[in-house]
Amino acid sequence: MKFGVFIAVLLVSFNISSAFAKDDTDPAVNANTKASFETVSAWVRKQMEAGGRYSEINAGERSKVDAKLDEMGRMFDKNGDVAQMSADDKTRMFNTQQEINAILNKRDGERLICKSERPVGSNIPIKTCNTASSIAARRQNDTQDFRRRQDVQAQQRGGN
């Protein structure tokens, strides 16, 4: 029973079913063996690259996630699958996986962020939802546009 719960938590917390459904491939993933964990680990590492689901992760977080995935890989190297792990190793595996998920969920580019705001001239709030990556892209574009406008104004003042 504990084994089944552990696997369910591992699969759900890595968001495997939804994450793999969005990729080109649709491998049957069951992260209870070394081979299936390697598939999950490769997918997470790919998604941390530019343009991936977790591309918002900074370098420090990326190295921590990589180290934790390596640690989990070593546990699978030692035991082969979760069923063969000791209770302490299962606990350590779960805690390591939770640390990874805490970082990934915080920086998930597909995470919806909703807010309720009152438009100018109205007292009726409007709810808007955007993904974290679209908000970051808009923020970057706005910053670039602002700097561009400042440069143009500086050139116009310097040219007069």
Stockholm file with secondary structure:
# STOCKHOLM 1.0

chainA/1-160         MKFGVFIAVLLVSFNISSAFAKDDTDPAVNANTKASFETVSAWVRKQMEAGGRYSEINAGERSKVDAKLDEMGRMFDKNGDVAQMSADDKTRMFNTQQEINAILNKRDGERLICKSERPVGSNIPIKTCNTASSIAARRQNDTQDFRRRQDVQAQQRGGN
#=GR chainA/1-160 SS CHHHHHHHHHHHHTTHHHHHHHSSCCCCCCTTBHHHHHHHHHHHHHHTSTTSTTTTCCHHHHHHHHHHHHHHHHHHHHHSBGGGSCHHHHHHHHHHHHHHHHHHHHTCTTCEEEEEECCTTCSSCEEEEEEHHHHHHHHHHHHHHHHHHHHHHHHHHHHC
#=GC SS_cons         CHHHHHHHHHHHHTTHHHHHHHSSCCCCCCTTBHHHHHHHHHHHHHHTSTTSTTTTCCHHHHHHHHHHHHHHHHHHHHHSBGGGSCHHHHHHHHHHHHHHHHHHHHTCTTCEEEEEECCTTCSSCEEEEEEHHHHHHHHHHHHHHHHHHHHHHHHHHHHC
//
